[in-house]
Amino acid sequence: MKTYDDIAEWYDQWIGAHSMREDRFFSAIEALIGEVSGQRICDLACGQGRVARYLVDLGARVVGVDLSSKLLAIARHHEKTEPRGIDYVQADARSLDDKMLGMFDGVVCSMALMDIPDLAPTLHSVARILRPGGWFAFSILHPCFHTSQSGEMETPEGTIRIIGRYFSEGYWRSDARPGPPGKVGAYHRTLSTYVNALTDAGLQLVRLSEPGPTSAVPDSPSLSRIDRPVWAEVPSVLVASCRKLMEGQNILLK
């Protein structure tokens, strides 16, 4: 099983140097979190720092956290070349340091939560480093349409997505996938697992988004590798925003 240290240089080239404004999936996150100027934000699983740099350019103060030393080296090189005041910390998202307790107004995790083996401790870490009332926003491969047994099939009516093994949670990797799922794999969980794990961590789900083809930026080179005909029929990514409960506040079940 490869890690992001094994593919750091490839990943840096694959993700590219295009503006975050060309990334429709992060645009969906941005629409949910709103204004970030003046906020202290943790970019969790920050990779080579693309999101962190963008958030700083919007006026946020950012700490990037990642487990991969090689991706962090690339991020720090960007910081040295063009200083923005970003702190990069090597840490495991599942067990963040107590020094970060209640430190952040918001936590963002862009297209990475499905790369982390253990969901529950990760979400509890997120809740611990957020101030009461702080927000958490993330994007993931849509769990309903990416499983260990999924693909496309052409029919007379057009391309359809075929799904199997939805209830089989755990690690998967596909040689047919050109991006990270083909290089390092991912961890599939059902939609209910994600929602229940958020609730258990004290993170109240506020809003969901499923970016479709109409939200793409025209002629964006960064989108060419992900826009296949089937994604005009079903969403490839799920985006969510959550809020950490205030002290004494409970999630009510109706």
KEKE-31992 format. One line per 10 residues: number of its first residue (from 1); their letters; for each residue x, y negated, z of N, C-alpha, C. Coordinates in Angstrom, 3 decimals, always signed. Each point is the difference from the previous one (the first is absolute). Layout:
N
NUM> A> X,Y,Z,X,Y,Z,X,Y,Z | ...
end
This chain:
254
1> MKTYDDIAEW> +0.852,+1.184,+0.000,-0.852,-1.184,+0.000,+0.892,-1.241,+0.000 | -0.127,-0.839,-0.994,+0.789,-1.225,-0.084,-0.603,-1.084,+0.896 | +0.848,-0.945,+0.378,-0.444,-1.168,+0.756,+0.246,-1.247,-0.842 | -0.443,-1.145,+0.503,+0.214,-1.240,-0.728,+1.476,-0.400,-0.028 | +0.806,+0.506,+0.933,+1.442,-0.213,-0.105,+0.549,+0.647,-1.264 | -0.574,+1.134,-0.372,+0.479,+0.728,-1.182,-0.351,-0.709,-1.303 | -1.043,-0.818,+0.014,-0.465,-0.618,-1.244,+0.014,-1.528,+0.085 | +0.762,-0.561,+0.936,-0.068,-1.446,+0.252,+0.297,-0.827,-1.243 | +1.074,+0.344,-0.716,+0.355,-0.793,-1.186,-1.061,+0.141,-1.085 | -0.476,+1.248,-0.195,-1.061,+0.204,-0.983,-1.245,-0.796,+0.379
11> YDQWIGAHSM> -0.371,+0.049,+1.279,-1.212,-0.682,+0.449,+0.115,-1.510,-0.187 | +1.162,-0.551,+0.290,+0.200,-1.443,-0.165,-0.200,-0.413,-1.450 | +0.495,+0.820,-0.927,-0.189,-0.299,-1.418,-1.444,+0.249,-0.418 | -0.600,+1.053,+0.540,-1.377,+0.355,-0.377,-0.992,-1.067,+0.459 | +0.173,-0.501,+1.237,-0.919,-1.007,+0.520,+0.204,-1.318,-0.713 | +1.236,-0.239,-0.471,+0.272,-1.161,-0.831,+0.106,-1.303,+0.763 | +0.283,-1.035,-0.729,+0.172,-1.325,+0.585,-1.142,-0.937,-0.391 | -1.101,+0.570,-0.433,-1.124,-0.826,-0.429,-0.674,-0.668,+1.198 | -0.655,-1.094,-0.257,-0.694,-0.733,+1.055,-1.074,+0.874,+0.631 | -0.196,-0.185,+1.316,-1.074,+0.709,+0.679,-1.360,-0.406,-0.559
21> REDRFFSAIE> -0.071,-1.143,-0.620,-1.273,-0.431,-0.601,-0.398,+0.878,-1.176 | +0.948,+0.798,-0.507,-0.292,+0.933,-1.081,-0.486,+1.347,+0.527 | -0.012,+0.146,+1.322,-0.362,+1.275,+0.614,-1.443,-0.072,+0.482 | -0.902,+0.637,-0.733,-1.412,-0.136,+0.332,-0.348,+0.650,+1.335 | +0.792,+0.995,+0.395,-0.300,+0.656,+1.267,+0.372,-0.892,+1.176 | +1.128,-0.705,-0.107,+0.311,-0.924,+1.080,-0.920,-1.215,-0.041 | -0.437,-0.385,-1.179,-0.982,-1.091,-0.090,-1.258,+0.347,+0.776 | -0.366,+1.282,-0.005,-1.171,+0.442,+0.762,+0.247,-0.118,+1.498 | +1.224,+0.339,+0.444,+0.353,-0.204,+1.406,-0.068,-1.477,+0.348 | +0.586,-0.822,-0.852,+0.048,-1.439,+0.248,-1.398,-0.600,+0.116
31> ALIGEVSGQR> -0.924,+0.492,-0.814,-1.371,-0.506,+0.059,-0.659,+0.326,+1.329 | +0.397,+1.110,+0.630,-0.599,+0.393,+1.269,+0.617,-0.716,+1.185 | +1.292,-0.317,-0.064,+0.651,-0.604,+1.164,-0.064,-1.518,-0.010 | -0.183,-0.602,-1.175,-0.142,-1.458,-0.060,+1.310,-0.739,+0.255 | -0.103,-1.190,+0.547,+1.152,-0.876,+0.227,+0.951,+0.610,+1.032 | +1.306,+0.020,-0.330,+0.988,+0.582,+0.917,+1.034,-1.014,+0.471 | -0.069,-1.217,-0.486,+0.984,-1.007,+0.366,+0.054,-0.189,+1.515 | +1.208,+0.044,+0.548,+0.195,-0.183,+1.430,-0.177,+1.254,+0.826 | -0.456,+1.082,-0.612,-0.210,+1.238,+0.752,+1.274,+0.840,+0.067 | +0.120,+0.751,+1.073,+1.108,+0.941,+0.151,-0.511,+1.373,-0.437
41> ICDLACGQGR> +0.627,+0.557,-1.028,-0.505,+1.207,-0.647,+1.088,+1.065,-0.042 | -0.399,+1.240,+0.251,+0.872,+1.150,-0.191,-0.343,+0.658,-1.334 | +0.993,+0.115,-0.867,-0.147,+0.764,-1.240,+0.475,+1.409,+0.301 | -0.951,+0.882,+0.284,+0.306,+1.358,+0.436,+0.264,+0.890,-1.207 | +1.098,+0.766,+0.055,+0.474,+0.767,-1.152,+0.279,-0.956,-1.145 | +0.859,-0.972,+0.293,+0.231,-1.139,-0.903,+0.807,+0.356,-1.229 | +0.697,+1.150,+0.019,+0.793,+0.381,-1.162,+1.086,-1.011,-0.300 | +0.085,-0.425,-1.254,+1.032,-0.947,-0.400,-0.415,-1.455,+0.197 | -1.087,-0.233,+0.715,-0.345,-1.340,+0.460,-0.830,-0.864,-0.924 | -0.563,+0.598,-1.023,-0.756,-0.780,-0.996,-1.189,-0.718,+0.634
51> VARYLVDLGA> -0.774,+0.707,+0.809,-1.160,-0.610,+0.648,+0.437,-1.021,+1.040 | +1.035,+0.338,+0.775,+0.485,-0.912,+1.032,+0.413,-1.333,-0.603 | +0.724,+0.041,-1.109,+0.435,-1.246,-0.642,-1.195,-0.824,-0.470 | -1.002,+0.668,-0.530,-1.182,-0.703,-0.478,-0.750,-0.669,+1.150 | -0.142,+0.705,+1.112,-0.724,-0.556,+1.143,+0.730,-1.216,+0.574 | +1.333,+0.057,+0.036,+0.763,-1.162,+0.465,-0.204,-1.185,-0.931 | -0.048,+0.261,-1.289,-0.234,-1.083,-0.960,-1.378,-0.630,+0.189 | -0.924,+0.753,+0.622,-1.324,-0.539,+0.301,-0.028,-0.711,+1.351 | +1.137,-0.025,+0.704,+0.072,-0.738,+1.249,-0.012,+0.834,+1.257 | +0.006,+1.330,-0.131,-0.006,+0.874,+1.178,+1.417,+0.208,+0.520
61> RVVGVDLSSK> +0.089,+0.403,+1.257,+1.262,+0.455,+0.593,-0.065,+1.524,+0.039 | +0.992,+0.667,-0.571,-0.140,+1.423,-0.274,+1.164,+0.808,+0.574 | -0.360,+1.142,+0.576,+0.956,+1.031,+0.366,-0.327,+1.232,-0.838 | +0.982,+0.502,-0.733,-0.195,+1.199,-0.801,+0.525,+1.217,+0.739 | -0.791,+1.065,+0.013,+0.377,+1.231,+0.699,-0.036,+1.164,-0.987 | +1.060,+0.793,-0.007,+0.010,+1.182,-0.866,+0.950,+1.036,+0.591 | -0.228,+1.257,-0.368,+0.839,+1.097,+0.481,+1.214,+0.206,-0.900 | -0.096,-0.413,-1.266,+1.056,+0.259,-0.976,+1.122,-1.030,+0.106 | +1.182,+0.449,+0.366,+1.135,-0.917,+0.107,+0.406,-0.547,-1.360 | -0.158,+0.804,-1.047,+0.405,-0.448,-1.330,-0.953,-1.043,-0.567
71> LLAIARHHEK> -1.303,+0.169,+0.233,-0.939,-1.027,-0.439,+0.207,-1.287,+0.792 | +0.284,+0.119,+1.286,+0.264,-1.187,+0.811,+1.274,-0.707,-0.457 | +0.987,+0.755,-0.441,+1.220,-0.614,-0.520,-0.304,-0.846,-1.232 | -0.893,+0.498,-0.848,-0.414,-0.768,-1.182,-0.760,-1.254,+0.429 | -0.898,+0.153,+0.983,-0.766,-1.141,+0.504,+0.928,-1.054,+0.600 | +0.988,+0.446,+0.767,+0.936,-0.946,+0.616,+0.884,-0.676,-1.040 | +0.291,+0.706,-1.072,+0.753,-0.623,-1.098,-0.804,-1.145,-0.617 | -1.305,+0.241,-0.201,-0.866,-1.074,-0.500,+0.001,-1.187,+0.964 | -0.057,+0.311,+1.292,-0.022,-1.059,+1.014,+1.310,-0.785,+0.006 | +1.103,+0.693,-0.172,+1.299,-0.677,-0.032,+0.127,-0.861,-1.243
81> TEPRGIDYVQ> -0.494,+0.501,-1.122,+0.088,-0.737,-1.263,-0.894,-1.228,+0.003 | -1.199,+0.166,+0.568,-0.978,-1.097,+0.043,-0.656,-0.007,+1.377 | +0.644,-0.638,+0.978,-0.475,+0.057,+1.391,-1.407,-0.560,+0.174 | -0.816,+0.760,+0.741,-1.353,-0.431,+0.332,-0.279,+0.080,+1.504 | +0.943,+0.514,+0.744,-0.201,+0.155,+1.432,-0.733,+1.260,+0.388 | +0.045,+1.033,-0.855,-0.673,+1.271,+0.286,+0.926,+0.880,+0.833 | -0.513,+0.549,+1.072,+0.722,+0.987,+0.791,-0.405,+1.392,-0.473 | +0.976,+0.843,-0.269,-0.279,+1.377,-0.400,+0.478,+0.948,+1.091 | -0.885,+0.896,+0.411,+0.267,+0.902,+1.115,-0.187,+1.440,-0.477 | +0.986,+0.840,+0.286,-0.161,+1.423,-0.294,-0.696,+0.670,+1.178
91> ADARSLDDKM> -1.165,+0.552,-0.249,-0.782,+0.625,+1.065,-1.008,+0.951,-0.611 | -0.448,+0.937,+0.821,-1.031,+0.962,-0.384,-1.358,-0.608,+0.311 | -0.862,-0.091,-0.993,-1.318,-0.613,+0.183,-0.823,+0.715,+1.054 | +0.329,+1.247,+0.290,-0.766,+0.784,+0.956,+0.368,-0.294,+1.446 | +1.110,-0.710,+0.209,+0.458,-0.257,+1.375,+0.757,-1.324,+0.061 | -0.712,-1.085,-0.233,+0.633,-1.311,-0.026,+0.406,-0.448,+1.402 | +1.067,-0.760,+0.070,+0.606,-0.416,+1.258,-0.956,-0.849,+0.830 | +0.049,+0.194,+1.316,-0.834,-0.794,+0.910,+0.314,-1.488,-0.076 | +1.176,-0.348,-0.518,+0.353,-1.420,-0.149,-0.942,-0.710,-0.970 | -0.687,+0.783,-0.845,-0.927,-0.573,-0.969,-1.428,-0.085,+0.549
101> LGMFDGVVCS> -0.204,+0.424,+1.224,-1.344,+0.082,+0.581,-0.728,-1.347,-0.085 | -1.164,-0.004,-0.679,-0.825,-1.202,-0.105,+0.655,-1.161,-0.701 | +0.960,+0.278,-0.852,+0.846,-1.038,-0.590,-0.608,-0.641,-1.246 | -0.918,+0.695,-0.673,-0.405,-0.427,-1.340,-1.473,-0.409,-0.086 | -0.227,-1.005,-0.865,-1.365,-0.403,-0.344,-0.611,+0.973,-0.994 | +0.850,+0.587,-0.808,-0.488,+0.927,-1.008,+1.047,+1.021,-0.382 | -0.457,+1.145,-0.468,+0.871,+1.057,-0.526,-0.522,+0.382,-1.372 | +0.889,+0.073,-0.972,-0.383,+0.429,-1.341,+0.811,+1.238,-0.356 | -0.655,+0.957,-0.644,+0.670,+1.233,-0.432,-0.472,+0.274,-1.427 | +0.818,-0.377,-0.953,-0.394,+0.053,-1.408,+0.472,+1.290,-0.660
111> MALMDIPDLA> -0.940,+0.840,-0.390,+0.250,+1.235,-0.731,+1.055,+0.876,+0.679 | -0.150,+0.179,+1.326,+1.003,+0.780,+0.720,-0.578,+0.889,+1.084 | -1.202,-0.280,+0.468,-0.551,+0.770,+1.120,-0.109,+1.478,-0.353 | -0.249,+0.297,-1.272,-0.118,+1.403,-0.419,+1.370,+0.676,-0.112 | +1.095,-0.787,+0.156,+1.343,+0.579,-0.035,+0.486,+0.428,+1.381 | -0.723,-0.387,+1.044,+0.429,+0.251,+1.378,-0.643,+1.297,+0.494 | +0.784,+0.935,+0.531,-0.536,+1.328,+0.333,-1.116,+0.001,+1.036 | +0.085,-0.863,+1.018,-0.957,+0.054,+1.102,-0.801,-1.290,+0.077 | -1.299,+0.095,-0.254,-0.838,-1.193,-0.071,-0.320,-0.579,+1.368 | -0.454,+0.841,+0.927,-0.473,-0.499,+1.294,+1.058,-0.812,+0.750
121> PTLHSVARIL> +1.225,+0.519,+0.203,+1.000,-0.809,+0.705,+0.378,-1.275,-0.738 | -0.073,+0.034,-1.326,+0.297,-1.209,-0.776,-1.029,-1.080,+0.277 | -1.275,+0.358,-0.011,-1.050,-0.990,+0.246,+0.029,-0.495,+1.445 | +0.355,+0.865,+0.943,+0.148,-0.450,+1.381,+1.176,-0.965,+0.125 | +1.069,+0.229,-0.766,+1.116,-0.943,-0.027,-0.454,-1.357,-0.536 | -0.784,+0.038,-1.071,-0.532,-1.246,-0.568,-0.791,-0.764,+1.055 | -0.887,+0.701,+0.698,-0.830,-0.656,+1.020,+0.851,-0.582,+1.122 | +1.069,+0.703,+0.367,+0.850,-0.467,+1.098,+0.737,-1.283,-0.339 | +0.446,-0.153,-1.253,+0.790,-1.180,-0.344,-0.861,-1.196,-0.385 | -1.316,+0.219,-0.152,-0.909,-1.097,-0.308,-0.446,-0.706,+1.278
131> RPGGWFAFSI> -0.173,-1.305,-0.083,-0.651,-0.729,+1.087,-1.482,+0.360,-0.007 | -0.703,-0.159,+1.121,-1.447,+0.245,+0.005,-0.698,-0.870,-1.053 | -0.828,+0.605,-0.801,-0.673,-0.721,-1.067,+0.804,-0.096,-1.277 | +1.235,+0.545,+0.017,+0.832,-0.037,-1.192,-0.532,+0.911,-1.096 | +0.490,-0.201,-1.217,-0.521,+0.747,-1.145,+1.015,+1.014,-0.538 | -0.525,+1.031,-0.629,+0.798,+1.016,-0.681,-0.602,+0.228,-1.371 | +0.818,-0.107,-1.036,-0.475,+0.211,-1.367,+0.921,+0.989,-0.697 | -0.593,+0.906,-0.760,+0.809,+1.007,-0.680,-0.635,+0.409,-1.316 | +0.840,+0.537,-0.870,-0.471,+0.633,-1.237,+0.623,+1.388,-0.066 | -0.772,+0.941,-0.526,+0.454,+1.383,-0.133,-0.521,+0.577,-1.316
141> LHPCFHTSQS> +0.625,+1.068,-0.458,-0.615,+0.768,-1.074,-1.398,+0.407,+0.467 | -0.998,-0.201,-0.826,-1.367,+0.288,+0.427,-0.131,+1.479,+0.352 | -0.314,+0.297,+1.256,-0.023,+1.411,+0.412,-1.065,+0.836,-0.698 | -1.007,-0.653,-0.548,-1.054,+0.763,-0.686,+0.414,+0.429,-1.407 | +1.051,-0.636,-0.543,+0.345,+0.263,-1.394,+1.458,+0.396,-0.205 | +0.746,+0.158,+1.102,+1.373,+0.509,-0.071,+0.124,+1.133,+1.010 | +0.098,+1.190,-0.477,+0.190,+1.171,+0.857,+1.097,+0.871,-0.614 | +0.317,+1.082,+0.666,+1.025,+0.900,-0.538,-0.463,+0.684,-1.280 | -1.290,-0.046,-0.247,-0.553,+0.598,-1.213,-0.924,-1.030,-0.650 | +0.586,-0.878,-0.800,-0.788,-1.049,-0.653,+0.662,-0.363,-1.320
151> GEMETPEGTI> -0.809,-0.504,-0.910,+0.527,-0.366,-1.310,-1.094,-0.559,-0.878 | +0.270,-0.057,-1.310,-0.973,-0.530,-0.954,-0.424,+1.073,-0.997 | -1.196,-0.185,-0.514,-0.484,+0.895,-1.040,-0.787,-0.820,-1.017 | +0.288,+0.243,-1.269,-0.716,-0.683,-1.069,-1.309,+0.723,-0.303 | -1.078,-0.743,-0.096,-1.312,+0.541,-0.356,-0.562,-0.814,-1.156 | -1.054,+0.476,-0.653,-0.611,-0.792,-1.075,-0.467,-1.374,+0.477 | -0.283,-0.113,+1.302,-0.458,-1.283,+0.547,+1.151,-0.884,+0.465 | +1.245,+0.514,-0.054,+1.149,-0.782,+0.439,+0.823,+0.746,+1.041 | +0.976,-0.703,+0.580,+0.898,+0.599,+0.988,-0.676,+0.066,+1.361 | +0.131,+1.141,+0.668,-0.552,+0.131,+1.348,+1.117,+0.454,+0.949
161> RIIGRYFSEG> -0.165,-0.310,+1.266,+0.938,+0.426,+1.038,-0.508,+1.298,+0.601 | +0.862,+0.995,+0.095,-0.386,+1.264,+0.600,+0.738,+0.148,+1.335 | -0.734,+0.431,+1.020,+0.528,+0.048,+1.357,-0.223,+1.375,+0.608 | +1.017,+0.525,+0.633,-0.111,+1.225,+0.774,+0.776,-0.144,+1.291 | -0.231,+0.915,+0.928,+0.731,+0.055,+1.270,-0.113,-1.311,+0.805 | -1.136,-0.658,-0.093,-0.176,-1.257,+0.741,+0.129,+0.216,+1.503 | -0.495,+1.113,+0.499,+0.004,+0.250,+1.441,+1.317,+0.603,+0.503 | +0.946,+0.229,-0.912,+1.308,+0.548,+0.387,+0.960,-1.154,+0.268 | +0.097,-0.391,+1.262,+0.862,-1.115,+0.356,+1.452,+0.460,+0.125 | +0.916,-0.920,-0.242,+1.414,+0.318,+0.157,+0.835,-0.490,-1.156
171> YWRSDARPGP> +1.259,+0.415,+0.026,+0.973,-0.456,-0.992,-0.261,+0.624,-1.361 | +0.190,-0.820,-1.042,-0.061,+0.509,-1.364,+0.949,-0.801,-0.883 | +0.436,+0.612,-1.073,+0.818,-0.669,-1.008,-0.335,+0.581,-1.352 | +0.026,-0.823,-1.032,-0.359,+0.467,-1.335,+1.071,-0.392,-1.003 | +0.539,+0.972,-0.707,+0.988,-0.271,-1.050,-0.600,-0.816,-1.144 | -1.321,-0.007,-0.093,-0.659,-0.723,-1.082,-0.136,-1.488,+0.288 | +0.297,-0.423,+1.232,-0.177,-1.396,+0.376,+1.288,-0.773,-0.228 | -0.063,-1.155,-0.689,+1.217,-0.743,-0.321,+0.522,-0.857,+1.143 | -0.850,-0.380,+0.943,+0.395,-0.890,+1.084,+0.464,+0.747,+1.231 | -0.036,-0.652,+1.177,+0.442,+0.646,+1.245,-0.650,+1.350,+0.297
181> PGKVGAYHRT> -1.306,+0.216,-0.300,-0.554,+1.334,+0.271,+0.717,+1.125,-0.740 | +0.663,-0.347,-1.114,+0.779,+0.997,-0.719,+1.423,+0.120,+0.491 | +0.463,-1.021,+0.724,+1.379,-0.015,+0.502,+0.091,+0.502,+1.441 | -0.795,-0.591,+0.881,+0.080,+0.359,+1.419,-1.295,+0.601,+0.530 | -1.068,-0.033,-0.802,-1.270,+0.549,+0.444,-0.769,-0.976,+0.873 | -1.096,+0.469,+0.571,-0.858,-0.822,+0.854,-0.781,+0.929,+0.917 | -0.724,-0.598,+0.941,-0.809,+0.766,+0.947,-1.475,-0.328,-0.245 | -0.742,+1.031,-0.349,-1.429,-0.198,-0.241,-0.780,+0.145,+1.295 | -0.945,-0.930,+0.214,-0.971,+0.099,+1.092,-1.358,-0.372,-0.554 | -1.030,+0.555,+0.590,-1.346,-0.354,-0.433,-0.320,-1.425,+0.423
191> LSTYVNALTD> -0.987,-0.571,-0.632,-0.431,-1.353,+0.347,-0.441,-0.074,+1.452 | -0.707,+1.016,+0.468,-0.459,-0.003,+1.391,+1.165,+0.063,+0.975 | +1.063,+0.699,-0.355,+1.180,+0.036,+0.865,+0.589,-1.384,+0.168 | +0.115,-0.741,-1.097,+0.519,-1.371,+0.086,-0.881,-0.875,+0.888 | -1.298,+0.031,-0.242,-0.913,-0.874,+0.743,-0.006,+0.368,+1.480 | -0.073,+1.281,+0.314,-0.033,+0.429,+1.399,+1.316,-0.304,+0.719 | +1.129,+0.130,-0.711,+1.292,-0.307,+0.612,+0.127,-1.486,+0.303 | -0.548,-0.847,-0.856,-0.009,-1.441,+0.265,-0.809,-0.297,+1.257 | -1.175,+0.594,+0.090,-0.858,-0.214,+1.164,+0.684,+0.472,+1.284 | +0.620,+1.173,-0.059,+0.675,+0.547,+1.175,+1.150,-0.891,+0.471
201> AGLQLVRLSE> +0.601,-0.742,-0.932,+1.119,-0.880,+0.351,-0.468,-1.376,+0.472 | -1.318,-0.231,+0.013,-0.510,-1.295,+0.413,+0.045,-1.048,-1.099 | -0.008,+0.473,-1.247,+0.014,-0.893,-1.163,-1.355,+0.084,-0.686 | -0.730,-1.091,+0.021,-1.359,-0.021,-0.541,+0.044,-0.312,-1.492 | -0.557,+0.893,-0.783,-0.050,-0.214,-1.442,-0.902,-1.183,-0.310 | +0.528,-0.957,-0.756,-0.748,-1.221,-0.311,-0.502,+0.013,-1.440 | +0.876,+0.388,-0.916,-0.388,-0.096,-1.408,+0.810,+0.986,-0.839 | -0.636,+0.509,-1.063,+0.657,+0.890,-0.951,-0.040,-0.619,-1.386 | +0.993,+0.359,-0.803,+0.045,-0.443,-1.390,+0.527,+1.144,-0.850 | -0.565,+0.158,-1.190,+0.445,+1.010,-0.951,+0.292,-0.698,-1.321
211> PGPTSAVPDS> +1.225,-0.531,-0.160,+0.320,-0.791,-1.198,-0.233,+0.789,-1.272 | -0.697,-0.613,-0.922,-0.287,+0.628,-1.283,+0.762,-0.669,-1.120 | -0.226,+0.431,-1.221,+0.758,-0.542,-1.138,-0.254,-1.477,-0.235 | -1.161,-0.517,+0.415,-0.291,-1.419,-0.237,+0.853,-0.908,+0.871 | +0.643,+0.572,+1.039,+0.836,-0.812,+0.873,+1.456,-0.021,-0.442 | +0.293,+0.674,-1.123,+1.379,+0.022,-0.483,+0.389,-1.350,-0.593 | +1.289,-0.326,+0.095,+0.525,-1.206,-0.623,+0.337,+0.331,-1.441 | -0.583,-0.725,-0.986,+0.242,+0.329,-1.404,+1.482,+0.001,-0.349 | +0.401,+0.973,-0.809,+1.361,+0.083,-0.527,+1.053,+0.103,+1.091 | -0.351,+0.520,+1.150,+0.968,+0.137,+1.087,+0.848,+1.240,-0.212
221> PSLSRIDRPV> +1.342,-0.162,-0.155,+0.847,+1.180,-0.222,+0.030,+0.937,+1.183 | -0.264,-0.511,+1.203,+0.070,+0.849,+1.193,-1.183,+0.942,+0.107 | -1.021,-0.198,-0.835,-1.190,+0.833,+0.087,-0.035,+1.096,-1.059 | +0.899,-0.093,-0.977,-0.101,+0.911,-1.134,+0.122,+1.453,+0.403 | +0.766,+0.304,+1.050,+0.218,+1.382,+0.373,-1.156,+0.597,+0.803 | -0.957,-0.826,+0.451,-1.078,+0.527,+0.825,-1.359,-0.085,-0.680 | -0.082,-0.769,-1.090,-1.291,-0.159,-0.650,-0.217,+1.084,-1.046 | -0.700,+1.057,+0.395,-0.410,+1.042,-0.917,-1.508,-0.082,-0.145 | -0.545,+0.519,-1.079,-1.440,-0.167,-0.257,-0.893,+0.425,+1.155 | +0.402,+1.046,+0.730,-0.863,+0.507,+1.059,-0.218,-1.027,+1.102
231> WAEVPSVLVA> +0.967,-0.908,+0.196,-0.140,-0.973,+1.089,-0.978,-1.116,-0.335 | -0.562,+0.059,-1.202,-1.130,-0.879,-0.317,-1.309,+0.620,+0.471 | +0.063,+1.274,+0.414,-1.199,+0.724,+0.417,-0.074,+0.183,+1.519 | +1.152,+0.198,+0.632,+0.051,+0.188,+1.459,+1.178,-0.811,+0.536 | -0.039,-0.381,+1.285,+1.091,-0.803,+0.553,+1.215,+0.851,+0.346 | +1.185,-0.500,-0.303,+1.221,+0.729,+0.320,+0.526,-0.347,+1.387 | -0.436,-1.131,+0.534,+0.542,-0.483,+1.272,-1.129,-0.476,+0.905 | +0.172,+0.221,+1.292,-0.927,-0.502,+1.016,+0.734,-1.034,+0.847 | -0.647,-1.140,+0.221,+0.570,-1.087,+0.789,-0.936,-0.272,+1.176 | +0.577,-0.244,+1.172,-0.826,-0.206,+1.187,+0.598,-1.082,+0.886
241> SCRKLMEGQN> -0.882,-0.701,+0.713,+0.441,-0.919,+1.044,-0.681,+0.394,+1.301 | +0.743,-0.134,+1.103,-0.477,+0.393,+1.322,+0.330,-1.105,+0.989 | -0.597,+0.096,+1.165,+0.232,-0.969,+1.069,+0.235,+0.754,+1.301 | +1.067,-0.380,+0.724,+0.240,+0.603,+1.302,-1.021,-0.526,+0.994 | -0.614,+0.892,+0.738,-1.026,-0.401,+0.951,+0.583,-0.877,+1.102 | -0.784,-0.976,+0.443,+0.374,-0.806,+1.143,-0.115,+0.841,+1.256 | +0.656,-0.403,+1.071,-0.062,+0.730,+1.254,-1.445,+0.137,+0.481 | -0.388,+1.227,+0.313,-1.358,+0.247,+0.479,-1.019,+0.184,-1.107 | +0.412,-0.180,-1.258,-0.920,+0.136,-1.133,-0.012,+1.443,-0.459 | -1.179,+0.489,-0.351,-0.126,+1.371,-0.503,-0.624,+0.001,-1.362
251> ILLK> +0.340,+1.036,-0.786,-0.666,+0.211,-1.286,-1.326,+0.694,+0.291 | -1.093,-0.656,-0.321,-1.323,+0.545,+0.304,-0.471,+0.898,-1.128 | -0.554,+1.114,+0.365,-0.594,+0.911,-0.992,-1.490,-0.213,-0.005 | -0.550,-0.261,-1.152,-1.437,-0.260,-0.125,-0.710,+1.283,-0.452
end
